[in-house]
Amino acid sequence: MSLKRLFTEHPEAVGESYVEHMHVALSFSGPLLAAGLAALVHAFLPFLCTSTASTTVKRLHARMMNRTQHPVSHAPKNGMVSWDPVI
């Protein structure tokens, strides 16, 4: 497998360019990191962050399940991705 395919095969399989896929993945990473930290705090102080992690995971799951896939556009119109990554 070529080096280029390593970076483009999965994004193309979900209808995104490499940059679009990176943007979406990064938009999930921040909330996931925050949810992980909230769960860590909750583990030691169970009276804090009682629903933060679960609420975040549910919101991100809904966002992922409601995404609409479109054909890859390597040149987004007006600098916008081909679908709305923030639902």
C-alpha positions as CSV (number, residue, x, y, z in Angstrom):
1,M,0.0,0.0,0.0
2,S,1.3,3.4,-0.9
3,L,2.0,6.0,1.7
4,K,-0.6,8.3,0.2
5,R,-3.3,5.6,0.5
6,L,-2.5,5.2,4.2
7,F,-3.6,8.8,4.7
8,T,-6.5,8.9,2.2
9,E,-8.2,5.5,2.1
10,H,-10.3,5.9,5.2
11,P,-11.3,9.5,4.7
12,E,-12.4,8.7,1.2
13,A,-14.4,5.7,2.4
14,V,-16.5,8.1,4.6
15,G,-16.8,10.7,1.9
16,E,-14.3,13.2,3.1
17,S,-10.9,14.6,2.0
18,Y,-7.9,14.2,4.3
19,V,-8.3,17.7,5.6
20,E,-12.0,17.4,6.1
21,H,-11.5,14.2,8.0
22,M,-8.8,15.7,10.2
23,H,-11.1,18.7,11.0
24,V,-13.9,16.3,12.0
25,A,-11.6,14.1,14.1
26,L,-10.2,17.1,15.9
27,S,-13.7,18.4,16.6
28,F,-14.4,15.2,18.4
29,S,-11.1,15.0,20.3
30,G,-11.5,18.1,22.4
31,P,-14.9,17.1,23.9
32,L,-13.7,13.5,24.4
33,L,-10.6,14.7,26.3
34,A,-12.8,16.9,28.5
35,A,-15.2,14.0,29.1
36,G,-12.2,11.8,30.1
37,L,-11.0,14.4,32.5
38,A,-14.5,14.8,34.0
39,A,-14.7,11.1,34.4
40,L,-11.3,11.1,36.2
41,V,-12.4,13.8,38.5
42,H,-15.7,12.0,39.2
43,A,-13.8,8.8,40.0
44,F,-12.1,10.5,43.0
45,L,-14.8,13.0,43.8
46,P,-18.1,11.3,42.9
47,F,-20.1,14.4,43.9
48,L,-18.5,16.3,41.0
49,C,-19.1,15.9,37.3
50,T,-22.0,13.5,37.9
51,S,-23.2,13.6,34.3
52,T,-20.6,15.5,32.3
53,A,-18.9,12.5,30.7
54,S,-22.1,10.6,29.9
55,T,-23.8,13.7,28.5
56,T,-20.8,14.5,26.3
57,V,-20.6,10.9,25.0
58,K,-24.3,10.9,24.2
59,R,-24.0,14.2,22.4
60,L,-21.0,13.1,20.3
61,H,-22.7,9.8,19.5
62,A,-25.8,11.6,18.2
63,R,-23.6,14.0,16.2
64,M,-21.7,11.1,14.6
65,M,-24.9,9.1,13.8
66,N,-26.6,12.2,12.2
67,R,-23.7,13.1,9.9
68,T,-24.6,13.1,6.2
69,Q,-22.1,11.7,3.8
70,H,-21.4,13.4,0.5
71,P,-18.9,12.7,-2.3
72,V,-15.4,13.9,-1.6
73,S,-14.7,17.5,-2.7
74,H,-11.0,18.2,-2.7
75,A,-11.7,21.8,-3.4
76,P,-14.5,22.9,-0.9
77,K,-16.7,25.7,-2.2
78,N,-16.2,28.9,-0.3
79,G,-13.8,27.2,2.0
80,M,-16.7,25.2,3.6
81,V,-16.6,21.4,4.0
82,S,-19.2,19.5,2.0
83,W,-21.3,18.7,5.1
84,D,-21.9,20.3,8.4
85,P,-19.6,18.6,11.0
86,V,-21.3,20.3,13.9
87,I,-24.8,19.0,14.2
